[in-house]
Amino acid sequence: MNPPAIKVFILGAGRVGRAIGRAIVDQAARRQTPARNPSPTEASTAAPPSGDEADPAAPPSGDEADPAALYLIGAWNRTPAAALATAALLGVEITSGPPLPDLQAADLIIMSVPDDAIADLAARLAPLLTPDQILLHTSGSHPASTMASDAMRAHLGGVHPLQALADPHGDPDLLRGATFAVEGDPEAIDAARLVALAVGGNPVAIPSEAKVFYHAAAVVSANYITVLVDAARDLLAEAGVDARAGIQMLMPLLKGTLDNLQHLNDNPTDDPHDPGLRALSMALTGPVRRGDVGTVRRHLDAIDDLARRRPEAADLPALYRLLAARAAAIARRGDLPDDLADALDRALKRSKT
């Protein structure tokens, strides 16, 4: 016998909530799609299965059933306009105002609201929830304990997709293959894993007390790429390249760097004392990686001069020095000779003129 369906309600269907909701709706639709029956010709010519062969069109047995049987029963948005837009995307009833009926009928509630609203909303929901329900939030930085209160009886956890979801409609395809950070009490972690697997993601347990570092890593690696591209755009402007053309010029370079990082594990090291740090150094390119001290000095002179001429570029010298110093430390872990690494350090630490 297949396990009972887990009824899901999404509280706050913005970009993340809509993406998860659409993915849940998609997987539920796939479950309900009947297997194609063979034509009479196919049936008459097919070899009969042996006693050890299972019918691929037959429903799974209880031991083989997929436990991640999630079904979206509703969602909630703060405003009627947002609720109408979400209803068109998810094909289920969306409410605004007090989300009471469907919320109380759900087994699993996914709260996808701004971080600053989590504790207050959870406190207002606490008297409505039962010990049989599970409440997950999608925050990357807050632990599940943010939702705890004396009145809270539901199991608490977090499920955060490590993915940039910029599409306001919520693109469920971006969740496939994405890592999902899961944490909370044991029942909530189990539910968070089901959510991640149901939408095609990969759940990874993160200690609650260290979640802030996990989220800071996500911000540095994803959000600040855009910041670095903006800094590069500012420098390209000095070369006579406008912003739109400059970003297009940089895209193949950025994609190549991501490809290098993607292939870090192609040649894993056998050294148990090297947890991938040397491999990371091999993905680094550019003058710091080569130990080209002269080029780095020319960069510093030009950027220092730019900052003197253009007050809006005043942060670029410090940004360049900080990133180059980190790059030098990475290159030193690889095969950059110590004398070149030391020369780079001296060039980066010299006083600005």
N, C-alpha and C positions, 0 to 999 in steps of 0.2 A: 504494500500500500504506500502511495506517495505521501510525503509529509504534508501537513496542512499549509495552506498559503499564509504567508506573513503579510498582514495588511499594513501598508505604509502611508503615512500622512506627512507631507512636507510643509513645514512652518516657515514661510519666508521664501517664496520662489523667485529669487533673483537669478543672476547668471549661474551660480553654482547649483542652487536648488532646481532650476529648470533643466540644467544639464543632467543632473542625477535623476530627476523625474522622467525626462524623456528616455534616458537609458533604461530605467525600470519598466516603462511602458513598452519599449522595444523588446526587452527580453520576455515580458509577459506575452506579447503578441507572437513571438517565436514559439513559445510553449504551446500556444493554442492553435498553431497552424497544423492542420492534419497532414499526416504522411500521404504521399501520392500513391493511389492504388495502381497496381500494374494493369496494363491493357490485357484483354483476353489473349492476344498473341503472346505477350510477354509471360503471362501466367502459364500458358500451355507449353512454352518452350523452356521455362526455367527449371533447373534441376531441383528436386525436392531437398529440403534441408536434412542434414543428418541429425541424429539424436543429440549431438554435442553442439550443434549450431543454433544460435538464437535468432529469432526473427527481428531484423533491424527495425521494422516498423512497429513492433510491439512496445507498449509502455514499459518503462523500467520497473523492476521489482523493488520492493521496499529497501533492499540492501543497496541497490544501484541508483536509487532516486537522487536527483540533484537537490540538496537541501536548500539552495538559494532560491526558493519560490516566492519572490517578492511581487506584490501587486499594489499598485498605487490606488488608494481609495479617495484621495482628495488632497488639496493643497490650500494654502492661505497666503494672501498678500495684504499688505496694510491698506492699500487704496483700491477702490472699485476699478479704476482704470487698469491698474497692474493685474488685478484678478481676471479681468476680461482678456487681457493679452495672454496671460498664463493658461487660461482655459482653452484658448485657441491652439496653443502649443501642445498641451498635454492630453486634451480630450477627456478630462474628468472635471467634476464640479469643483470650482474654486470659489472660496469665500473671502470676504473682507469683513472687518469688524470682529466680534468675538468668535473664534474658531472652535466652538464647543462640540457639536454633535459628532462630526467626523473624527475629530481629535480623540474623543473618548472611545471611539470604536476601533481605533488603530492599535496594532500590536507594537509598532515601531514608529516613532516620531523623529523626523530629521529636522533639526532647527538650523536654518541657514539664514541667519540675520547678522548685521554688523557686530563686531566683537564687543563694542561698548553696550550693546543691548542684551547680551546673552544672560547675564546674571539677573537683571530686572525681569526679563520675560520668563525665565525659568522659575523665579520666585512666584510670579503671578499664576503660572501653570501648576505649580506643585500641589495645591489642594485638589486639583482636578484629576491627577494621575494616580494610577494604582500600582501596587508592587508587581503586577504582571506585565506592565508596560516598560518599554525601553526608550529613553530619550538620548539621542545623539546630536551633537552640534558639529558644524563643519569648519570651525575655527582652526587655523594652523598653529596659533600661539597659545591659546588658553587650554588648560587641562580640564578634564571632565568635572573636577571638583568646583569649578566656577559656577556650576548649576546647582550645587548642593545647598540645602537649607533644612531647617528643622521639619518643615512640612513635606519635603520631597520624599516620596516613597518609590518612585520609578528607578530602574537601573540606569546609570549615567555613563556616557562614553563619548568619544570623539571619532569622527571619520573625515579626514581632510585629504582631498585630491591634490597631489603635488603636480599641478598643471596650471598653465596660464589660460584662464577662461574669459576671454575678452568679448566674445559674442553675447550681446544682450539676450538673444533667444536661447542660449545654452546649447552648445554643440556637444551631443553625446559621443560623437566619434573621438573627441579629444580625451575621453576618459578611458578608452580602450588601450591597455598597455601602461597606463599611468600608475604610479605608486600612490597608495592610500595609506596615510599614517593613521593607525588605530590605537586607541588607549581607553582606559576606564576600568570599571569593574568587570569581572570575568564574563558575565552574561552580556554586557554591553559590547565587550570586545568581540565576542562571538557574532553578535548582530552586525557590528561594523565590518567584520570580515565578509559576512554574507553580502552586504551592500557592495563592497569593493569587487568581489568575485562576480556578482550578478551583472554589474555594469562593465565587466571586462577588465577590471583593474587588478593590481597586485598589492594585497595588504601587507603592511610591515608594522610590527609593534614598536612603538616609541614610548620610553618611560615618561610618565606624566610630568615628573619634576624636571625633565630635560627638554620638554617640548618647545620651550622658547628658543633653544639653540637650533632645533630642527627648523623652526619657522624663519629664524634669522638667516640660516643657510639658504633657504628657498628665496628669500628676498634678495640677498646678495647675488645669487646666481641668475635670477630671472629678472626682477624689477630693475636691478642696477645695470643690466646690459643696455637697457634703453638710455639710462643716464650716461653710460660710456659712449654710446652712439651719438648722443647729443654733444658730448665734449669733442668727439671726432668731427662732427659736423661743424662745430665752431672753428676748429683748426683748418678744415677743408675750405671754409669761407675765405681764409687768408690766402689760399691757393687759387681763388677765383671760382670755386665750385659752389653753386647754390645748394640749398638744403635738400630739395627733392632729388637732384642728381647725385648729391653726395651720399645720401642714404642708399640709393640704388647701386652706386659704386661699391659700397661697403658690403652689400648683401652676400656676394660670392665668397668674400673673405671670411665673413662671420659663419657662413655655412661650412666652409672648409675647416674652420676651427672646431665647430661642433662635430664634424665628421671625425677629426683627429681624436677628440674626447670620446666619441662613440666607440672607437676601436681600441680603447685603452686595454680592454680585457682580452684582446685577440691573442696576445702573447704574455700570458700570466707568468710572473716570476716564481721560481722555486724557492726563493729565500723566505723563510718564515718570519724573518725580522723586517721585511720590507712589505708593508700592507698596501702596495700600489703607489707609494709616493714616487718611486723612481719612474714608474710608467707615466705618471702625471707630468713629470719633468720632460719626458720625451714628446709630449703633446704641445709643449711650449715652443713657439717660434719667435723670430725677430732678433733685434740687435742685442738685447740683454741675454737671450739664450746663447747667442754666438760669442758673447763677451766683447762686442764691438763698442768699446768705451768712447771712441771718437764720435760715433754717431749719436750716442746718448748725450754727450756734452753739447753737440750742435742742437739737439732737440731742446735741451735745457736752456741754452742761450736764446734760442728763438722764442720759446714759450715765455721766458722771463721778460723779454722785450715786448711780446704781445700783451702781457698783463700790465705793463707800464703804459702802453698806448690805449688800451681798451679796458676800462674799469670792470665791465661785465665779464671779462675773462680773468679776473683776479684770482680765481680759485684753481685755474688750470695748472700753474707750476706745482702747487702742493699736491694736487691730484696725480700728476705725472710722476712726481718723486715717490709718492706712497705706493703707487702701482708698480713702478719699476723696482723699488726695493723689495716688494713681495715677489716679483718675477725673478730677481736675482737670487733670493733664497730658494726658490723652486729650482732654478738652473744649477745652483750649488749642489742640490740633492742628486742631480744627474751627473754629467761628465764635464761641467764647466770647471776649468782649472782654478785652484784657489787664488792664484795671483791675479787672474782676470776678475774673479768675483770680488776680491778686495779692492781692485781699482774701480770697479763699478760702485761699490759702497762709498768710496771716497768722493767720487764724482757726484753722487746723489746727495751727500751730506754737506757739500761745500755751500758756503753762504751765497745767497742770491745777490746778484749785482744790481 
